[in-house]
């Protein structure tokens, strides 16, 4: 039996269910709640390294699932975007890549958004066809593609960059090329980082001028682009994740990666603080989730360690260890509202397959779920039912998606 978070009390095994060996855990009454399965998708692949997360918005759930490169019998569906029914996780449609382009990075986590304001949703993902592709959320038919120099790795971002009140697609490829394109795929501008890019682009007003800049973090540098694509600043700080927040009335860019956790001044790119971290840290949330008036960076580190760092000065507010096993990675924790009380909880995962709902102020565990399959990416919160609160979509390494709901 895996040892749980230090803040948890004695745990009770409640049930075994779902695909594979699944154990459902809950804290004693009064100390928290429980996580239970809503559904498990039938999207299994012979590959334990599916690690590009689920995209979801307004009841549309899309999972990128991938098989192993070089396997016999690969088809166009072996590596594909699969839209899952919100009610039961069944597959509504799929859109695949050619078998010779099928491997673990064949498709990025998709963005799901209404690109042109017509009320219909689109799905946008980078692919190993060296293109970012947009498909209709209704039936998966391709709408357009934007060519890239290499395959995509990071989830595209959909946001208004140019200030015309219409959203643009902001995306990168693994080689460091960046582009901003309109809702019909017309490229507004392209930029470049001189390094690999794993982090999704961030669109935010980082200098207080009323316009939104694009921040892209690469393995060896972080670059801020003006809305027209000119470079505002370029700093030799590498990262796998980036986010922005307002601290003391000023914007900061916090990045996490092989250089540790670093806060940069939004306007200038100058360092504000730097904290070391074990392994290659991940950061899925930067927000004031504990209500103390200052955002926290929630940083996952090697060995299933999760820390909350004050975004003002980098001081550690708390740390916890999610499991005693030495996981190869600890996926990023995210903020969600699983109980529907309009306050956010922290949802953390371990490489070993545990999902835990934590108090963002202390790191204390409120509920947990375990499945004995690896997890390589953070959870996707999405409200899939008429009931208040987010369901938690967990992308497991075997290709399946598990939808969890929180109960008191």
C-alpha positions as CSV (number, residue, x, y, z in Angstrom):
1,X,0.0,0.0,0.0
2,X,1.4,3.4,-1.0
3,X,2.0,5.9,1.8
4,X,-0.2,9.0,1.5
5,X,0.4,12.7,1.9
6,X,1.8,13.4,5.4
7,X,-1.3,15.6,6.2
8,X,-3.7,12.7,5.7
9,X,-5.1,10.6,8.5
10,X,-5.6,6.8,8.3
11,X,-7.1,5.9,5.0
12,X,-9.8,3.4,4.2
13,X,-10.0,1.4,1.0
14,X,-13.5,1.8,-0.3
15,X,-13.7,0.1,-3.7
16,X,-11.9,-1.4,-6.7
17,X,-13.4,-0.4,-10.0
18,X,-12.8,0.8,-13.6
19,X,-10.2,-0.2,-16.1
20,X,-7.3,-2.0,-14.5
21,X,-6.7,-2.2,-10.8
22,X,-8.3,0.9,-9.3
23,X,-8.4,1.8,-5.6
24,X,-10.7,4.5,-4.3
25,X,-9.6,6.2,-1.1
26,X,-11.3,8.7,1.2
27,X,-10.5,10.5,4.4
28,X,-12.6,9.9,7.5
29,X,-15.9,11.8,7.7
30,X,-15.5,15.4,8.6
31,X,-11.9,15.6,7.4
32,X,-12.5,15.8,3.7
33,X,-14.4,14.1,0.9
34,X,-13.9,11.5,-1.7
35,X,-13.1,11.2,-5.4
36,X,-15.1,8.6,-7.5
37,X,-15.1,7.6,-11.1
38,X,-17.7,9.1,-13.4
39,X,-16.3,7.2,-16.4
40,X,-13.2,5.7,-17.9
41,X,-12.7,6.2,-21.6
42,X,-12.2,3.3,-24.1
43,X,-9.1,4.9,-25.6
44,X,-6.4,2.5,-24.5
45,X,-3.2,2.3,-26.5
46,X,-0.2,0.0,-26.1
47,X,1.9,2.8,-24.8
48,X,2.5,3.8,-21.2
49,X,3.8,7.3,-22.1
50,X,0.7,9.2,-23.2
51,X,1.5,12.5,-21.6
52,X,-0.1,15.3,-23.6
53,X,-3.2,16.3,-21.5
54,X,-6.9,16.6,-22.3
55,X,-8.5,19.7,-23.7
56,X,-12.0,20.7,-22.5
57,X,-14.4,23.6,-22.7
58,X,-18.2,23.9,-22.5
59,X,-18.8,20.2,-22.4
60,X,-16.4,19.3,-25.2
61,X,-13.7,16.9,-24.1
62,X,-10.9,16.0,-26.5
63,X,-8.0,13.6,-25.7
64,X,-4.8,13.2,-27.8
65,X,-4.0,9.4,-27.6
66,X,-0.9,7.9,-29.1
67,X,0.6,4.4,-29.7
68,X,4.2,3.4,-29.9
69,X,6.3,4.3,-32.9
70,X,7.2,1.3,-35.1
71,X,4.5,-1.0,-33.8
72,X,3.0,-3.4,-36.3
73,X,-0.5,-2.6,-37.5
74,X,-0.5,1.1,-36.9
75,X,-3.4,2.9,-38.5
76,X,-4.4,6.6,-38.8
77,X,-6.4,6.1,-35.6
78,X,-3.4,4.8,-33.6
79,X,-2.4,8.4,-32.9
80,X,-5.5,10.6,-32.9
81,X,-7.5,13.3,-31.3
82,X,-10.6,11.7,-29.8
83,X,-13.7,13.6,-28.8
84,X,-15.2,12.0,-25.7
85,X,-18.8,12.3,-24.7
86,X,-19.1,14.3,-21.5
87,X,-21.7,11.9,-20.1
88,X,-20.0,8.6,-20.4
89,X,-16.6,9.1,-22.1
90,X,-17.5,7.2,-25.3
91,X,-15.8,8.3,-28.5
92,X,-17.9,10.6,-30.6
93,X,-15.3,11.1,-33.4
94,X,-11.6,10.8,-34.0
95,X,-9.1,12.6,-36.2
96,X,-5.7,10.9,-36.7
97,X,-2.2,11.4,-38.1
98,X,-0.5,9.1,-40.7
99,X,1.0,6.0,-39.1
100,X,4.5,7.1,-40.1
101,X,4.1,10.2,-37.9
102,X,2.7,8.3,-35.0
103,X,4.6,8.5,-31.7
104,X,4.2,9.8,-28.2
105,X,4.4,13.5,-29.3
106,X,2.1,13.1,-32.3
107,X,-0.5,15.5,-30.9
108,X,-0.3,18.3,-28.3
109,X,-2.9,18.9,-25.7
110,X,-5.6,20.6,-27.7
111,X,-7.2,24.0,-27.1
112,X,-11.0,24.1,-27.3
113,X,-12.5,27.5,-28.1
114,X,-14.9,29.4,-30.3
115,X,-12.4,31.0,-32.7
116,X,-14.8,33.1,-34.8
117,X,-17.6,34.0,-32.4
118,X,-20.3,32.0,-34.2
119,X,-21.1,29.9,-31.1
120,X,-19.5,26.7,-32.4
121,X,-16.4,25.4,-30.8
122,X,-13.1,24.5,-32.6
123,X,-10.3,22.2,-31.5
124,X,-6.7,23.3,-32.2
125,X,-3.6,21.1,-31.7
126,X,-0.1,20.8,-32.9
127,X,0.8,17.7,-34.8
128,X,3.8,15.7,-36.1
129,X,2.7,16.6,-39.6
130,X,4.6,19.9,-38.9
131,X,1.4,21.9,-38.6
132,X,-1.0,23.3,-36.1
133,X,-4.4,22.0,-37.1
134,X,-7.9,23.3,-36.4
135,X,-10.9,20.9,-36.6
136,X,-14.6,21.4,-35.9
137,X,-15.6,20.3,-32.4
138,X,-18.9,19.0,-33.7
139,X,-17.5,16.3,-36.1
140,X,-13.7,16.5,-36.3
141,X,-13.5,17.7,-39.9
142,X,-10.4,19.7,-40.6
143,X,-10.9,23.5,-41.0
144,X,-7.4,24.6,-41.7
145,X,-3.7,24.1,-40.8
146,X,-0.8,26.4,-40.2
147,X,2.5,24.9,-41.3
148,X,5.4,24.9,-38.8
149,X,9.0,24.0,-39.1
150,X,8.8,21.1,-36.7
151,X,6.2,19.2,-34.8
152,X,4.2,20.8,-32.0
153,X,4.7,19.9,-28.4
154,X,3.0,22.6,-26.3
155,X,-0.7,23.3,-26.1
156,X,-1.8,26.2,-28.3
157,X,-3.3,29.3,-26.6
158,X,-6.4,31.1,-27.9
159,X,-6.5,34.7,-26.9
160,X,-6.9,38.3,-28.2
161,X,-3.3,39.3,-28.9
162,X,-3.8,42.2,-31.4
163,X,-6.5,44.1,-29.5
164,X,-9.2,43.8,-32.1
165,X,-11.5,41.9,-29.7
166,X,-11.2,38.7,-31.8
167,X,-9.2,35.7,-30.6
168,X,-6.0,34.6,-32.2
169,X,-4.2,31.3,-32.2
170,X,-0.8,31.5,-30.5
171,X,1.3,28.4,-30.9
172,X,4.9,27.1,-31.1
173,X,6.7,24.1,-32.4
174,X,9.4,22.0,-30.6
175,X,12.2,23.8,-32.5
176,X,11.3,27.3,-31.0
177,X,9.2,28.8,-33.9
178,X,6.2,30.8,-32.6
179,X,3.3,32.2,-34.6
180,X,0.1,34.2,-34.1
181,X,-2.7,33.4,-36.5
182,X,-6.3,34.6,-37.1
183,X,-9.4,32.4,-36.6
184,X,-9.2,31.2,-40.2
185,X,-5.5,30.3,-40.1
186,X,-4.0,33.5,-41.6
187,X,-0.6,34.1,-40.0
188,X,-0.2,37.6,-38.4
189,X,3.4,37.2,-37.4
190,X,6.1,34.6,-36.6
191,X,8.9,34.7,-34.1
192,X,11.6,32.4,-32.9
193,X,13.4,31.2,-29.8
194,X,16.8,29.7,-30.1
195,X,15.9,26.6,-28.1
196,X,13.4,23.9,-27.7
197,X,9.9,24.9,-26.5
198,X,7.8,22.8,-24.2
199,X,5.7,25.4,-22.5
200,X,2.4,26.8,-23.8
201,X,2.5,30.5,-24.8
202,X,1.2,33.0,-22.2
203,X,-0.8,36.0,-23.4
204,X,-1.0,38.8,-20.8
205,X,-0.4,42.6,-20.3
206,X,3.0,42.3,-18.7
207,X,4.0,46.0,-18.8
208,X,0.8,47.7,-17.9
209,X,0.3,49.5,-21.2
210,X,-3.2,48.1,-21.8
211,X,-2.0,45.8,-24.6
212,X,-1.3,42.1,-24.3
213,X,2.1,40.6,-24.9
214,X,3.1,37.0,-25.7
215,X,5.5,35.3,-23.4
216,X,7.1,32.0,-24.6
217,X,9.4,30.0,-22.3
218,X,12.0,27.7,-23.9
219,X,14.5,25.3,-22.4
220,X,17.3,27.9,-22.5
221,X,15.6,31.3,-22.8
222,X,12.3,33.1,-22.2
223,X,11.1,35.8,-24.7
224,X,8.4,38.4,-24.5
225,X,6.9,39.5,-27.8
226,X,4.9,42.7,-28.4
227,X,1.5,42.4,-29.9
228,X,3.0,43.0,-33.4
229,X,5.7,40.3,-32.9
230,X,8.6,42.5,-32.2
231,X,10.8,41.3,-29.2
232,X,10.2,43.3,-26.0
233,X,12.8,41.4,-24.0
234,X,14.8,38.2,-24.2
235,X,16.4,36.6,-21.2
236,X,18.6,33.5,-20.8
237,X,16.3,31.8,-18.3
238,X,15.0,28.3,-19.4
239,X,11.7,26.8,-18.4
240,X,9.2,24.1,-19.0
241,X,6.3,26.1,-17.6
242,X,5.5,29.8,-17.5
243,X,2.7,32.0,-16.0
244,X,2.0,35.6,-15.1
245,X,0.5,37.3,-12.1
246,X,0.2,40.7,-10.5
247,X,2.2,41.3,-7.4
248,X,2.1,44.6,-5.6
249,X,0.4,46.2,-8.6
250,X,3.1,45.0,-11.1
251,X,3.2,42.1,-13.4
252,X,5.6,39.2,-12.9
253,X,6.4,36.3,-15.1
254,X,7.2,33.1,-13.1
255,X,8.9,30.3,-15.0
256,X,9.9,26.8,-13.8
257,X,12.4,24.5,-15.3
258,X,16.0,23.3,-15.2
259,X,17.1,26.8,-13.9
260,X,14.8,26.3,-10.9
261,X,11.9,28.7,-10.3
262,X,12.5,32.2,-11.4
263,X,10.4,35.4,-11.2
264,X,11.0,38.0,-13.9
265,X,9.8,41.6,-14.0
266,X,7.1,41.7,-16.6
267,X,8.1,45.0,-18.1
268,X,11.8,44.5,-18.3
269,X,12.5,40.8,-17.9
270,X,14.9,41.4,-15.0
271,X,15.1,38.8,-12.3
272,X,13.2,39.4,-9.1
273,X,14.1,36.1,-7.4
274,X,15.3,32.7,-8.0
275,X,14.7,29.5,-6.1
276,X,16.5,26.1,-6.7
277,X,14.4,23.0,-7.3
278,X,15.0,19.3,-7.4
279,X,15.0,17.7,-10.9
280,X,13.0,19.5,-13.6
281,X,10.1,21.3,-11.7
282,X,6.7,21.8,-13.2
283,X,4.2,24.6,-12.4
284,X,0.6,24.4,-13.3
285,X,-0.9,27.2,-11.2
286,X,0.1,30.7,-10.2
287,X,-2.6,32.4,-8.3
288,X,-3.7,33.7,-4.9
289,X,-5.6,30.5,-4.0
290,X,-5.2,30.9,-0.2
291,X,-6.7,34.5,-0.1
292,X,-3.6,36.1,1.6
293,X,-3.5,38.9,-1.1
294,X,-0.4,37.5,-2.9
295,X,-0.3,34.9,-5.6
296,X,1.5,31.6,-4.9
297,X,3.4,29.5,-7.4
298,X,2.5,25.8,-6.9
299,X,5.6,23.9,-8.0
300,X,6.0,20.1,-8.4
301,X,9.4,18.6,-8.0
302,X,11.1,15.2,-8.3
303,X,10.2,12.7,-5.6
304,X,6.5,13.6,-5.5
305,X,7.2,16.9,-3.7
306,X,4.8,19.9,-4.1
307,X,5.7,23.3,-2.8
308,X,3.8,26.7,-2.5
309,X,6.1,29.6,-3.1
310,X,5.2,33.3,-2.4
311,X,5.2,35.0,-5.8
312,X,6.4,38.3,-4.2
313,X,9.8,36.9,-2.9
314,X,9.9,33.2,-3.6
315,X,9.6,32.2,0.1
316,X,8.3,28.8,0.7
317,X,4.8,28.8,2.4
318,X,4.4,25.0,2.6
319,X,5.6,21.8,1.1
320,X,4.2,18.3,1.1
321,X,5.2,14.9,-0.3
322,X,2.4,13.3,-2.2
323,X,3.8,9.7,-2.1
324,X,6.9,8.0,-0.8
325,X,7.8,6.4,-4.1
326,X,10.5,8.1,-6.2
327,X,8.6,9.1,-9.3
328,X,10.5,10.0,-12.5
329,X,8.5,13.2,-12.7
330,X,5.9,14.9,-10.6
331,X,3.2,16.4,-13.0
332,X,2.1,20.0,-12.4
333,X,-0.7,20.7,-9.9
334,X,-3.7,22.7,-11.1
335,X,-6.4,24.8,-9.4
336,X,-10.1,23.7,-9.7
337,X,-13.4,23.9,-8.0
338,X,-14.4,20.2,-7.6
339,X,-17.0,20.7,-4.8
340,X,-18.7,23.7,-6.5
341,X,-18.3,26.1,-3.5
342,X,-16.7,28.8,-5.7
343,X,-13.4,28.5,-4.0
344,X,-10.5,26.7,-5.6
345,X,-8.7,23.6,-4.4
346,X,-5.4,22.3,-5.6
347,X,-5.4,19.1,-7.6
348,X,-2.1,17.3,-7.6
349,X,-1.0,14.0,-9.3
350,X,1.9,11.7,-8.9
351,X,3.8,9.9,-11.6
352,X,2.6,6.6,-10.0
353,X,-1.1,7.3,-10.6
354,X,-2.5,9.1,-7.6
355,X,-4.8,12.1,-7.8
356,X,-5.2,14.2,-4.7
357,X,-7.4,17.2,-3.8
358,X,-5.4,19.5,-1.5
359,X,-6.1,22.6,0.6
360,X,-4.2,25.4,-1.3
361,X,-3.4,27.2,1.9
362,X,-1.7,24.3,3.7
363,X,-1.3,21.4,1.4
364,X,-3.5,19.2,3.5
365,X,-5.2,16.4,1.7
366,X,-9.0,16.5,1.3
367,X,-9.5,13.5,-1.0
368,X,-7.5,11.1,-3.1
369,X,-7.9,8.4,-5.8
370,X,-5.4,5.9,-7.1
371,X,-5.0,3.9,-10.3
372,X,-1.9,1.8,-10.8
373,X,-1.0,3.4,-14.1
374,X,1.6,6.2,-14.7
375,X,0.5,9.8,-15.1
376,X,2.8,12.2,-16.9
377,X,0.7,15.4,-17.1
378,X,-1.6,17.6,-15.0
379,X,-5.3,17.1,-14.5
380,X,-7.9,19.1,-16.7
381,X,-10.8,20.5,-14.7
382,X,-14.1,20.7,-16.6
383,X,-17.7,21.1,-15.6
384,X,-19.4,18.2,-17.5
385,X,-22.7,17.9,-15.6
386,X,-25.6,20.1,-14.5
387,X,-24.3,19.8,-10.9
388,X,-22.0,22.5,-9.6
389,X,-18.3,21.9,-9.5
390,X,-15.6,20.7,-11.8
391,X,-15.1,17.1,-12.8
392,X,-11.4,16.2,-13.0
393,X,-10.1,14.6,-16.2
394,X,-7.0,12.6,-15.6
395,X,-4.9,11.5,-18.6
396,X,-3.2,8.2,-17.8
397,X,-0.2,6.9,-19.6
398,X,-2.1,3.9,-21.2
399,X,-4.2,6.3,-23.2
400,X,-7.3,6.2,-21.1
401,X,-9.0,9.3,-19.6
402,X,-10.6,9.0,-16.2
403,X,-13.3,11.5,-15.2
404,X,-13.5,11.9,-11.4
405,X,-16.1,13.8,-9.3
406,X,-15.7,15.0,-5.7
407,X,-18.2,14.1,-3.0
408,X,-18.3,15.2,0.6
